[in-house]
Amino acid sequence: MIKLLIATNNPAKLREYREILRDLPLVLTSLAQEGIDLVVKERGRSYAENAISKARAYARASGLLTLADDSGLEVKALDGEPGILSSRYAGPGASDEKRNQFLLHRLQGIPWERRRARFRCTIAIATPEGEVQIVEGTCEGVIALEPRGKHGFGYDPIFYLPQCGCTMAELPPEVKNRISHRAQAAQKAKRILNRMLER
């Protein structure tokens, strides 16, 4: 059975990938399981650049087929912020809660109809030889007026989905893993992985 390295140290993200990709004939492994402590800085100017640099570096370091992603939240009223800076938006080392509060503070006084937002995820799949393929997924929503829900991570508690009538953090994980930006990108990634396995 072929191993697929999921290049993340975020346990919540790893859980989501294990769930979404569970029907592939692959053994999913993590950086921690492989004993890889290499840190790849996100210095790119786009999600794709960051995802590709991580996928290539970890595929080289591990000798394994590697999946890496970069994702972010884009708020229309903030001209696309926080975007690729989503994880560092409230400063280095800030908790998810701090980032959510910082974003809500930035949107203070902005009416509901102007709080449209989009989650975006770019996945890069790299072979140890350096071949890379990328896919993208998006999920449209609105920034809520306050955090709600206990599931998920990151900006999920303030990302309201009009079609579901709740925030991303209020969705059961199995529903989120069908409709989220990461789920959309991962479904496309599955097609690439299946083609690679056929080779």
C-alpha positions in Angstrom: 0.0 0.0 0.0 1.4 3.4 -1.0 1.8 6.1 1.7 0.5 9.6 1.3 2.1 12.2 3.6 -0.3 14.9 4.7 2.0 17.9 5.3 0.5 19.6 8.3 1.1 19.8 12.0 -2.6 20.9 12.6 -4.4 17.9 14.1 -7.8 19.2 13.2 -6.8 19.6 9.5 -5.2 16.1 9.6 -8.5 14.6 10.9 -10.4 16.2 8.1 -8.1 14.8 5.4 -8.2 11.4 7.0 -12.0 11.5 6.8 -12.3 13.0 3.3 -9.6 10.6 1.7 -10.5 7.5 3.7 -11.8 5.6 0.6 -8.5 5.8 -1.3 -6.2 2.8 -1.3 -3.5 4.8 0.5 -2.0 4.8 3.9 -2.2 8.4 5.2 0.7 9.5 7.4 1.6 12.7 9.0 4.8 14.8 9.6 4.8 13.7 13.3 4.4 10.0 12.4 7.3 10.3 9.9 9.5 12.1 12.5 9.8 15.2 10.2 10.5 18.4 12.0 11.3 20.5 8.9 9.5 23.9 9.0 8.7 25.3 5.6 8.0 29.0 5.8 5.0 30.3 3.8 6.8 33.0 1.8 4.7 32.8 -1.5 2.5 35.6 -2.8 -0.4 33.1 -3.5 -2.0 30.0 -1.9 -0.6 28.0 -4.8 3.0 29.1 -4.3 2.8 28.3 -0.6 1.2 24.9 -1.2 3.7 23.9 -3.9 6.7 24.9 -1.8 5.5 22.9 1.1 4.5 19.8 -1.0 7.9 19.8 -2.8 10.0 20.3 0.4 8.2 17.6 2.4 8.1 15.1 -0.5 11.9 15.6 -0.9 12.5 15.2 2.9 10.3 12.2 3.3 10.7 10.4 -0.1 6.8 10.0 -0.1 4.0 11.2 -2.2 2.9 14.4 -0.4 -0.2 16.5 -0.1 0.1 20.1 1.2 -2.4 22.9 1.2 -2.6 26.6 1.8 -6.0 28.1 2.6 -7.4 31.4 3.7 -10.5 33.5 4.3 -11.2 36.4 1.9 -13.6 39.1 3.1 -15.1 41.3 0.4 -15.5 44.4 2.6 -11.8 44.2 3.6 -10.6 43.9 -0.1 -9.9 40.2 0.3 -8.2 40.3 3.7 -6.9 38.3 5.5 -6.3 36.1 2.5 -2.9 34.3 2.5 -2.1 36.0 5.8 -5.2 34.3 7.5 -3.2 32.3 10.0 -1.0 35.3 10.9 -3.7 38.0 10.7 -3.8 38.9 14.5 -0.1 38.6 14.8 2.3 35.6 15.2 1.2 32.9 17.6 -2.4 34.3 18.0 -5.0 31.7 18.9 -8.0 30.9 16.6 -10.2 32.8 19.1 -8.0 35.9 19.0 -8.0 35.9 15.1 -11.8 35.6 15.1 -12.1 38.5 17.5 -9.7 40.6 15.6 -11.6 40.1 12.3 -14.9 40.8 14.0 -13.4 44.1 15.3 -12.3 45.0 11.8 -15.9 44.5 10.6 -17.5 46.4 13.4 -20.4 48.5 12.0 -20.3 46.7 8.6 -23.9 45.7 7.8 -24.9 42.0 7.1 -25.3 42.5 3.3 -21.7 43.7 3.0 -20.1 40.9 5.1 -19.7 38.4 2.2 -16.7 36.2 2.4 -15.1 33.1 0.8 -12.9 30.3 2.1 -10.3 29.3 -0.5 -8.1 26.2 -0.4 -5.3 25.2 -2.8 -3.9 21.7 -2.6 -0.6 20.7 -4.1 0.3 17.0 -4.6 4.0 16.4 -5.1 6.1 13.3 -5.9 9.6 12.8 -4.4 10.9 13.4 -8.0 9.4 16.9 -8.0 6.3 16.5 -10.2 3.5 18.7 -8.8 -0.2 19.1 -9.5 -2.5 21.7 -7.9 -6.3 22.0 -7.4 -8.5 24.5 -5.7 -11.8 24.6 -3.8 -13.9 27.5 -2.5 -16.8 27.9 -0.2 -19.0 31.1 -0.1 -20.5 32.6 3.0 -21.0 35.6 5.3 -19.0 36.7 8.3 -21.3 36.3 11.3 -21.8 39.0 14.0 -20.4 36.7 16.7 -18.7 33.3 17.0 -21.1 30.2 17.2 -20.4 26.5 17.3 -17.9 24.1 18.7 -16.8 22.1 15.7 -14.0 22.8 13.2 -11.1 25.2 13.7 -9.8 28.6 12.5 -12.4 31.0 11.3 -15.2 28.3 11.2 -17.2 29.8 14.2 -17.6 33.2 12.4 -18.2 31.8 8.8 -22.0 31.7 8.3 -23.4 29.5 5.5 -26.8 30.9 4.4 -27.7 27.7 2.7 -27.3 25.8 6.0 -28.6 28.5 8.3 -25.6 28.1 10.6 -21.8 28.7 10.9 -19.2 26.2 9.7 -18.5 25.4 13.4 -22.1 24.4 14.0 -22.0 21.8 11.2 -21.4 18.1 12.1 -17.9 17.2 10.9 -19.3 14.8 8.3 -21.4 17.6 6.7 -18.5 20.1 6.8 -16.3 17.5 5.1 -18.7 17.4 2.1 -19.1 21.2 1.6 -16.1 23.0 2.8 -13.4 24.6 0.6 -11.0 21.9 1.7 -13.5 19.2 0.9 -14.1 20.7 -2.6 -10.3 20.8 -3.3 -9.8 17.3 -1.8 -12.4 15.8 -4.1 -10.4 17.1 -7.1 -7.2 15.9 -5.4 -8.7 12.4 -5.2 -9.1 12.3 -8.9 -5.4 13.2 -9.3 -4.3 10.6 -6.7 -6.4 7.9 -8.4 -4.7 8.6 -11.7 -1.3 8.5 -10.1 -2.2 5.1 -8.4 -3.3 3.7 -11.8 0.2 4.5 -13.2 
